[in-house]
Amino acid sequence: MTDAPGNLVRFTRIPGQHYDTVGVAPRLQPTDFRRLPADRAFDVHWIVYAIRAQGACVVIPQHSNRLDRCPFDGALFKACRLIERFFCKHKALKRIAMRSDRTDRSFAGMNHLAAAIINS
């Protein structure tokens, strides 16, 4: 999870063979945010309802087959390019992209170190 300028705020490692939505629930609860931009993979009912329950604005493009359409601000979503650029730079580092660390703790440490280097 990153903030608006694209700085790493929280990092959670999830298994590689699972959907991206697996690690979302524990990250939504203690976080204070006004809007949450995400890509289309996170357009799931329980995620959208959890964000709205906290009084935040949902900035997620909707699937074309979604029955209960909600208003979507495309201009806000365009600002997400900073976040996408952060993750592209982050994944360009070979050690992180291949998950070559043996333990979760060292992998998390490398992610935080890479984030500090990218943002410096």
C-alpha positions in Angstrom: 0.0 0.0 0.0 1.3 3.4 -0.9 0.3 7.0 -0.2 -0.7 9.5 -2.9 2.8 10.5 -3.9 3.8 6.8 -4.3 5.7 6.2 -1.0 5.4 2.8 0.6 3.1 2.9 3.6 2.5 -0.8 4.3 3.9 -4.0 2.9 2.3 -7.5 3.2 3.6 -10.6 1.5 0.9 -13.0 0.1 1.5 -16.4 -1.5 2.2 -16.2 -5.2 -0.5 -18.5 -6.3 -3.4 -16.5 -4.7 -5.5 -13.7 -5.8 -4.4 -10.1 -5.0 -7.5 -9.6 -2.9 -6.2 -12.1 -0.2 -4.1 -9.6 1.6 -6.6 -6.7 1.4 -8.8 -7.3 4.4 -6.2 -6.9 7.2 -4.9 -3.8 5.5 -8.2 -1.9 5.3 -9.1 -2.0 9.0 -6.6 0.2 10.8 -5.8 2.6 7.9 -7.0 6.2 7.8 -7.6 7.3 4.2 -10.0 9.6 2.4 -9.8 7.8 -1.0 -8.4 4.4 -2.0 -7.3 4.1 -5.7 -6.9 0.5 -6.9 -6.9 -1.3 -10.2 -9.8 -3.3 -11.6 -8.7 -6.6 -9.9 -9.9 -5.0 -6.6 -13.5 -4.3 -7.9 -15.0 -6.9 -5.5 -18.2 -6.2 -3.5 -16.7 -6.8 -0.1 -13.7 -4.5 -0.7 -15.9 -1.7 -2.1 -18.3 -2.0 0.8 -15.5 -2.0 3.4 -14.0 1.2 1.9 -17.4 2.9 1.8 -18.1 1.8 5.4 -15.1 3.8 6.5 -16.4 6.9 4.7 -13.7 6.9 2.0 -14.1 7.5 -1.7 -13.7 4.4 -3.9 -11.5 5.0 -6.9 -11.6 1.7 -8.7 -12.6 1.2 -12.3 -15.5 -1.2 -12.5 -15.9 -4.4 -14.4 -18.1 -4.1 -17.4 -20.5 -6.8 -16.1 -21.0 -5.1 -12.7 -24.8 -4.7 -12.0 -24.7 -2.1 -9.3 -22.7 0.7 -11.0 -21.3 3.5 -8.9 -19.9 6.8 -9.9 -16.3 6.7 -10.9 -13.9 9.7 -11.1 -11.5 9.0 -14.0 -9.4 12.1 -13.2 -8.6 10.8 -9.7 -7.7 7.4 -11.2 -5.2 9.0 -13.6 -3.3 10.3 -10.6 -2.6 6.6 -9.8 0.2 6.6 -12.3 2.6 7.7 -9.5 1.7 4.5 -7.6 2.0 2.4 -10.7 5.5 3.9 -11.4 6.6 3.1 -7.9 5.7 -0.6 -8.3 7.3 -0.8 -11.7 10.5 0.6 -10.3 10.2 -1.7 -7.3 9.7 -4.9 -9.5 12.6 -3.9 -11.7 14.9 -5.0 -8.8 15.8 -8.6 -9.6 16.0 -9.8 -6.0 12.5 -8.5 -5.2 10.9 -9.7 -8.5 12.2 -13.2 -8.1 11.5 -13.4 -4.3 15.0 -14.9 -3.8 15.1 -14.3 0.0 14.8 -17.3 2.2 12.7 -15.8 4.9 9.7 -13.5 5.0 11.6 -11.1 7.3 14.5 -10.6 5.0 12.2 -10.2 2.0 10.2 -7.5 3.9 13.5 -5.8 4.8 14.6 -5.8 1.1 11.2 -4.3 0.1 11.6 -1.5 2.7 15.2 -0.9 1.7 14.2 -0.7 -2.0 11.3 1.7 -1.2 13.7 3.9 0.7 16.2 3.9 -2.2 13.5 4.6 -4.8 12.0 7.5 -2.9 15.4 9.1 -2.1 
